[in-house]
Amino acid sequence: MTKNWIGTVVLVGISAMAGLFLSQIREQVLGQPVGFSVEAPQVVVQPPAVMPKWFVDFVDLSPGRGQGIRAITVVDTEGKKIAVYHLNLMDGSLRLLSTRNIQPDLMLDEYNAQLPLPSELMREMQRLEQVKQNR
């Protein structure tokens, strides 16, 4: 009786070892984990979106008139500068119209804004938040 019990334990142990060995070979060959895997799952993280360093826009200023003038706007997002050109499609000439450092412009909260002004909206939002907290 003891021989049968020892034989059963040995047979179960050998079967388990063979199963683990074969599953490891299958995982290495097929590249897919079988059953329990020791390795942690991999997480793919998307890097944050990066603003382009330059932005260029083309606008046809004379559609249907046959003059062929196109405005080209170049925006340097890192240097905070804008340059505007006129391109004459008839003779290929390119003329610089203006350039501007827009960093000081971007520091303004409001300029030539329409009603309701951004400052008025902020005050109203603060007032509504205080009313909400007092309830």
C-alpha positions as CSV (number, residue, x, y, z in Angstrom):
1,M,0.0,0.0,0.0
2,T,2.9,2.3,0.8
3,K,4.4,1.6,-2.6
4,N,1.3,2.7,-4.4
5,W,1.1,5.9,-2.4
6,I,4.8,6.7,-3.1
7,G,4.3,5.8,-6.8
8,T,1.3,8.1,-7.0
9,V,3.1,11.0,-5.5
10,V,6.1,10.5,-7.8
11,L,3.8,10.2,-10.8
12,V,1.9,13.4,-9.9
13,G,5.2,15.3,-9.3
14,I,6.7,14.2,-12.6
15,S,3.5,15.2,-14.4
16,A,3.5,18.6,-12.8
17,M,7.1,19.2,-13.7
18,A,6.6,18.1,-17.3
19,G,3.5,20.4,-17.6
20,L,5.5,23.4,-16.3
21,F,8.4,22.6,-18.6
22,L,6.2,22.2,-21.6
23,S,4.2,25.4,-20.8
24,Q,7.4,27.4,-20.6
25,I,8.6,26.1,-23.9
26,R,5.2,26.9,-25.5
27,E,5.4,30.5,-24.0
28,Q,8.9,31.0,-25.4
29,V,8.0,29.6,-28.9
30,L,4.6,31.3,-29.3
31,G,5.3,34.4,-27.2
32,Q,2.0,34.1,-25.4
33,P,1.8,33.4,-21.6
34,V,0.0,30.2,-20.7
35,G,-1.6,29.9,-17.3
36,F,0.1,31.9,-14.5
37,S,3.1,34.0,-15.6
38,V,5.8,35.3,-13.3
39,E,6.3,38.5,-15.4
40,A,4.3,41.6,-14.6
41,P,2.1,43.0,-17.3
42,Q,3.6,45.8,-19.4
43,V,1.9,49.2,-19.4
44,V,2.2,51.4,-22.5
45,V,2.3,55.1,-21.6
46,Q,1.7,57.8,-24.3
47,P,4.1,60.6,-24.1
48,P,2.6,64.1,-23.7
49,A,1.7,66.0,-26.8
50,V,4.4,68.4,-27.9
51,M,3.5,71.7,-29.5
52,P,5.0,72.1,-32.9
53,K,7.9,74.5,-33.0
54,W,6.5,76.2,-36.1
55,F,3.1,76.8,-37.6
56,V,2.6,78.0,-41.1
57,D,-0.8,79.1,-42.6
58,F,-1.6,80.0,-46.2
59,V,-4.6,82.2,-47.1
60,D,-5.6,83.2,-50.7
61,L,-6.4,86.9,-50.5
62,S,-7.8,87.2,-54.1
63,P,-10.1,84.3,-54.8
64,G,-11.7,84.7,-58.3
65,R,-10.0,88.0,-59.0
66,G,-7.0,86.5,-60.9
67,Q,-4.5,88.6,-58.9
68,G,-3.0,85.6,-57.2
69,I,-1.9,87.1,-53.9
70,R,-1.5,84.7,-50.9
71,A,-0.8,85.6,-47.3
72,I,1.7,83.4,-45.5
73,T,1.7,83.5,-41.7
74,V,4.6,81.9,-39.8
75,V,4.2,81.4,-36.0
76,D,7.3,80.4,-33.9
77,T,5.6,78.8,-30.9
78,E,8.9,78.6,-28.9
79,G,10.1,82.2,-29.6
80,K,6.5,83.6,-29.4
81,K,6.9,85.5,-32.7
82,I,4.8,85.9,-35.8
83,A,5.9,86.9,-39.4
84,V,3.4,87.7,-42.2
85,Y,4.4,87.6,-45.9
86,H,2.6,88.3,-49.2
87,L,3.3,85.9,-52.0
88,N,2.5,87.1,-55.6
89,L,1.7,83.9,-57.5
90,M,2.0,85.7,-60.9
91,D,5.7,86.6,-60.6
92,G,6.8,84.5,-57.6
93,S,7.8,87.5,-55.5
94,L,7.7,87.2,-51.7
95,R,7.4,90.3,-49.5
96,L,7.7,90.5,-45.8
97,L,4.8,92.6,-44.4
98,S,5.4,92.5,-40.7
99,T,6.9,90.6,-37.7
100,R,5.9,90.8,-34.1
101,N,7.0,89.4,-30.8
102,I,3.7,88.2,-29.2
103,Q,5.1,87.4,-25.8
104,P,3.8,90.7,-24.3
105,D,0.4,90.2,-26.0
106,L,0.0,86.8,-24.4
107,M,0.6,88.4,-21.0
108,L,-2.6,90.5,-21.2
109,D,-5.7,89.1,-19.6
110,E,-8.0,91.2,-21.9
111,Y,-7.7,93.7,-24.6
112,N,-10.5,94.9,-26.9
113,A,-12.6,92.1,-25.4
114,Q,-16.3,91.9,-26.0
115,L,-18.9,91.8,-23.2
116,P,-19.0,89.9,-21.0
117,L,-15.4,90.7,-20.2
118,P,-13.2,87.8,-18.9
119,S,-12.8,89.7,-15.6
120,E,-16.6,89.9,-15.2
121,L,-16.9,86.2,-15.8
122,M,-14.3,85.4,-13.2
123,R,-16.1,87.6,-10.6
124,E,-19.4,86.0,-11.4
125,M,-17.9,82.5,-11.1
126,Q,-16.4,83.5,-7.7
127,R,-19.7,84.9,-6.5
128,L,-21.5,81.7,-7.5
129,E,-18.9,79.6,-5.7
130,Q,-19.4,81.6,-2.5
131,V,-23.2,81.2,-2.8
132,K,-22.8,77.5,-3.3
133,Q,-20.5,77.3,-0.2
134,N,-23.0,79.3,2.0
135,R,-25.8,76.8,1.4
